[in-house]
Amino acid sequence: MHTVPDGLTFRDAAASDVDTLVALVESAYRGDSSRAGWTTEADILRGQRTDPEGVLAAVESPGSRLLTVEREGTVVACCHLEHRGAYAYFGMFAVSPALQGAGLGKVIIAEAERLARETWGVTEMHMTVISVREELIAWYERRGYRRTGQTTPFPYGDERFGIPQRDDLRFELLVKPLA
């Protein structure tokens, strides 16, 4: 366990956290509850954002850390780090919708970057963001990430990633040097 400013405690998730983390991720991105925060994808995707099997795989996978972020014993956020050679991949980032906009995201991503650098000695952080999420991409750009222009197709037809409400979705790679 590691505590950072804002009274946040970071720890690696355990299998017993899976249901809580699935509920957190779903609340931040899908359905009406996600509209309380600014990270909602409810207008572009319906259905699930993740599932217990995917979260458990992130918990148990070698070279992977699913960070659980707590404040006063309550899970308020999470993010997934995966070691991929010279870089770490950042994903499954979710902050409770009721707490979004209060600066927690900045603290969490900075701590995730620090942990990736110190744990694996990586020099870059990579992530993919749905390219139509301009506000979210701008937020990451303010944190030092840059758009690469490299895109991969959205997995249309695979409902594990949601049910698209438009036909122009793709993932764009964002990269940040971790010097």
Secondary structure, DSSP 8 states (H G I E B T S, - for coil): -EEEGGGEEEEE--GGGHHHHHHHHHHHHSTGGGGGSS---TTTEES-S--HHHHHHHHHSTTEEEEEEEETTEEEEEEEEEEETTEEEEEEEEE-GGGTTSSHHHHHHHHHHHHHHHHH--SEEEEEEETT-HHHHHHHHHTT-EEEEEEEE--TT-GGG-EESSS--EEEEEEEE--
